[in-house]
Amino acid sequence: MIIFVYTVICAVFLSERNGAFGGAISSKNSMPITGDDFNIDELVYQGDPIKFSCITTDSQHEFYITDVNGSIPSALVERLTNGKDLSLFFHDFMYTVDSSFDLLYAFAKEWYQASEKNICIVSYAYSKSSSKPLSMNLILSKMVATRRLEYAAKMTRDLLLGVRQNCLNIKWYKRSCLKHLSQVDVTGFGFGAHIASRTCQYLFEKTSEKVRLLLALDPLRSPPIGARIKNTIKKGIASYVQVIHTSQMFGIWDKIGDMDIYVKYEPEKNLLAINDEHLVAFFIHLATSTKRLFMAAKVSVNGNGTVLRSNGPTSVQPINFDYIIGVYGRHDWVCDGDVFGLSLINRNTVFWGAIGNFSKHEIFLGTQALEKDKSVSEDSDDCILCFENEKNALLLPCNHREICHSCWDMWEDMPRDSVYSTCPICRQEVDEVKIKSG
């Protein structure tokens, strides 16, 4: 239920509307939100910390978790100065990793073993106490308006610069120590793809070095009005920019990288967390980074591509396996300007079979008891979209009454493929709306 609500309400509604709740604000730590035309080193941010959850040794049995707020702890820098390259993953904006994320840890550990690199997952969601009064679209708008997007990128940049400088200062250290940003790859999912790209930008501005790869997993569209995200994911921000598009409704659909891969996928019924085109981008990354699957795209947006089972983390990429999807991909200059396709239709057995137990809700939410999302709780009278007005619009025939009349008017006016209005909760066609008076 919680994944479904996030996907439908948040990813659809906020991508069209969340800008209306934000706006340009002043002061040193709240600068105009028009793009990247300011000095990031002048940003002074006061708010929830950024969390780094890392795996750096074979002997770890859980994440090494560090909260970062304003400065980078030397202990985290030292831990990453261990002779290994680094892979970063920026989670989507509503997940904060903690010790209960056993499945996410198991995935990261398998990725660590397959890549032989340090793995750090960056989470930047607001704490529960600070996000409680906000609906999902307001949370995202707040992240843009208060520069939390840039702050998360700045903190990650400072961490990498600290590790890089540490390696450069240790003359006797292993040659494989992280001395150049070409030893780093950066992946971001959903809104996290924008922060990942900002991180690459800030690193290049500071060092004139580019990370090896920016992998953007179905990056969320920027809102058309208000607090807009500008100039994040683009060619040249890394040595190689690969973008995986899976949801035309939720994600950016324009070609924005060196290699843009358009995935065809038909959700199956009753698959819970995996029943969603947007989340499929994350699972493609999971399958390819762990080497459970080798996946390749084919030139042409309608290409079928290739999906092959591997023999585990030590498997070697097949010979002549071109246009690799995921973190092990390489830039093929010959293909610049082309678009690529991958079809997962009729491949569900291979794809989800390889992912196996990782498809459970817990990989997103942790293993602690899952509470019902406050934004859809019937105990609250607040509209789940604006969180300001009373729920007063009863949608028929589905009988959902979770939004206000004003938000229904805006939702109804949104462009969509169908000429019919649909319920933002269950997507059922709405025949009639009854407004509670008073």
Number of C-alpha atoms within 10 A of each C-alpha: 13 17 17 16 17 18 20 19 22 23 21 20 21 25 23 21 25 28 24 17 18 22 19 15 13 11 9 11 16 18 16 19 22 17 14 16 10 12 8 14 9 9 17 14 18 13 13 15 21 22 23 28 23 26 26 21 19 10 7 11 12 19 25 17 18 18 16 18 17 15 10 17 14 11 10 19 19 13 16 27 24 18 17 20 22 24 22 22 22 25 25 24 20 20 16 23 25 21 15 17 19 20 20 24 23 16 18 25 24 20 24 24 21 18 20 18 21 25 27 24 24 28 24 28 23 21 14 9 7 12 15 13 15 18 21 26 26 23 24 26 25 21 20 25 25 24 21 25 23 23 28 26 28 23 21 26 20 19 21 23 20 20 22 19 16 19 24 15 11 12 9 8 14 12 11 13 21 25 22 20 24 16 18 22 25 25 26 27 26 25 25 28 27 28 31 31 25 25 28 30 25 23 24 18 11 11 11 10 17 24 22 22 27 33 30 32 30 31 27 28 23 22 19 14 14 20 27 23 22 14 14 19 25 16 16 15 24 27 19 23 26 28 31 30 28 27 22 16 17 25 23 20 19 11 17 17 24 24 28 25 29 26 28 19 19 14 14 11 9 8 11 15 19 22 18 21 22 25 19 23 22 21 18 22 22 23 23 26 24 25 28 25 26 24 24 22 27 21 16 15 18 16 18 19 22 20 19 15 16 18 11 14 19 14 15 11 15 10 6 6 12 17 21 21 27 26 20 14 19 18 17 13 10 7 13 12 13 15 20 23 22 27 20 18 13 10 12 14 9 15 21 16 13 19 19 12 12 19 19 16 18 19 20 20 23 21 16 11 9 12 8 10 12 15 23 21 12 11 8 14 18 22 23 26 28 20 20 14 16 17 24 22 24 21 23 16 13 17 14 15 22 25 27 24 19 14 18 20 11 12 20 17 10 11 10 11 6 8 8 11 19 18 24 23 19 13 11 15 16 18 13 14 16 13 14 13 6 4
